[in-house]
Amino acid sequence: MKVQKISGNVWKFTGTENVNVYLITGEHGENIVIDAGNRSDRQDLVRLLGSMVDLKKISTVIFTHLHYDHIGNFDLFPNSAFYASEEEINSLEADRKGTILNEDIENKFNIKLRKLPDDMGPLEVIKSPGHTRGSVCLWYKEKKILFTGDTFFSKKKKGRTDLPTSAPDEMGATLMRLLEYNPQTIAPGHDY
């Protein structure tokens, strides 16, 4: 696992399958994690992220979507509030297996999910259906960072839309809408 500082208070942790977990540290001690990464990176994430911040002091975990490689280490954050879009929560309730895509994580994932509001601290929540019906991107306006989950990646590659909860007909409109943000930094769910 490698660690990269992408802005003054934003860190990226990249593990196996090039899966990224992001940490945003707040001025007043509030700490936000975006996506919890792959279960196979658990020990490295504990060691590296844990050396920067007490995992018990992560106040918020935001999931860009609920695939196993983005939620795998949810239980490292015992005092966090967990957020996903209403559409993603509905997909989970309707088709747990098709939403998570991994039986082991599906059986472990037993947390209370809260519906994402329009804004989460410094982040604007952008509904971005395509990869999944309930995918979201997050815009950190102050830093001009766009967290894209699996909607699209740094090398202008878009996310898959052939999965059980994908919304392929909506991906084009989502990508056009995201162009309006003109980010300085793209922070994708994977480094592809």
N, C-alpha and C positions, 0 to 999 in steps of 0.2 A: 504494500500500500504506500502511495506517495501523498505528500501534503504540499499544497501550494496556497500561498496568500494571494488572493485575487483583488483585494482592496484592503483598506485600513482595518476593517472589522469583519471581513468576509474571508473564510477559509474553505478550500476544496480538498476533500479526501477522496482519492481514486483507488479503487480496489480491483478485484478480479472482474473479468468481463467489462473492464473500463467503466464500472459503475461509480457514480459520484454521489457523495454526501456533502452537504454544505452546512457550515456553521456561521451564523451571524451573531456577533456579540454586541450587546447593547451598552450604552453609556451608563445605564442605571442597573446593570446586573442581569437584565433579561437576556436570555440566550435562545435563539431560534435555530432548529435543525430543519433543513429541507431534505426530505427523503432519508430513510434509515439504512439504505444499502442492502447488500447481499449478505445472507447469513454466513457464507464462507469467509467473510472478512471480519467476523465478529471480534476475534482476539486483537487484530491489528487496530480496529476502530476503538476498542476499549483502551488500548495502550496509547495511541496517538491523540485521539480526541480527548480521552481522559487526562492526558498530560496538559491539555490547554484549558479545560474547564471541568469542574465536577459534574459528572453525568446526572447526578441528582439535582443539579441546578439548571438543567435544561427545562425551560418553562413551556416551550411550544415545539411541537413537531408537526410540520406541514407535509402532507403527501401530495406530490403532483399527480399521482394515480396509484392504484393499489396492486400493481404487479409485484410478485414475490421479491424481485431484485431491488425494489424501492421501499419495501416495508420490512425486510428480513430481520432487522435488529431493533424493532420497535420496543422490545422489552428491556433495552439498555437504559431507558429514560423513565424511571419509575414515578417521577413527580410531574410529568409533562401532561399537557392537554394535547390531544391528537386531533388533527383537522384534515378533512378531505372535502371535495365538492359534494353537494347534495346528490348530483347525478352519479357520482362514483359510489357513494354510500348506497344509493338505490340499486346500482348494479351488483354490489356485494350482497345485498339482501335477496336479490332475484336469482343470482347465479354466482355463488361463492367460488366454485371451482374455476369457472370461466373468467372471473375477475382477478383472482390471485395467481392462477396458473402453476401452482406448486402445492401438492397435497400436504407435505410436511409443514410448510408455512401456513397453509390454510387451516390446519388443525391447531396450530399454536396461536394464531391471530385472534385474540379474544379481548380486545380492548373496546372502550367506548369511543366512537368517532363523533366529533362535533362537526357541524356544517360550517364550512368556510364562509366568513363574511366577505364583503367587498374589499376590505382592507385588513391587513394583519400587521399592526405596528407600522414599520416603514415600507411595507410591501403592499402593492396593489395586486389583487387577485384577478387574473384574466381567464375567463372560461375559454378553453381551447380544445373543443372536441375534434377528434380525428383518430389519434392513437387509441384512445378510449373515449367513450361518450362523456365521461366525467373528468377528462384531463384538464389540468390548469397549468398556466404559466404564472410566474410571479415577477412583477416589475419593481425594482428597487430604484425609484426615480432619482434620489439623491446621488447615487453612485452610477446611474445609467447601466445597471446590470439587469439582464433579462434571464431568469431561471426558466428553462424551457422543458424540463422533464424529458419525455421521449417524443415531444411534438416535432422538434427538429434539433439537429446537432451542429457543432461548430463548422463542419466542412460542407455546409449547405445540403446536408442529407436529411430528408424528412423521416419521421418515425413510421414504423409498420402500421398498416391499417387492415390487416387480415386476421386479426385475433377475435376471440368470441365477443368482446364488448367494444370493438372498434366502431368508429363512425366514419367510414371512408368518404362518404358524400360530403362531409363537413370539413375535411382537412384543407381543401383549397381556400375556403373562406377564412378559416383560422389563420393560415399562413399569410394571407393578404392583410388581415387585421393586425398581425404582429409586426409587419413591416413598418407600420405607422410609429412604432416606439423608437426606432432608430437607436438601438442600444450601442453603448461603447464596448460592453463585454457580454458575450453569450455564455451562459453557465448551463450546459446541457446535462441531462441525466446520465449520459455515457460519452466518453471521448472517442467517438467514431470519426 
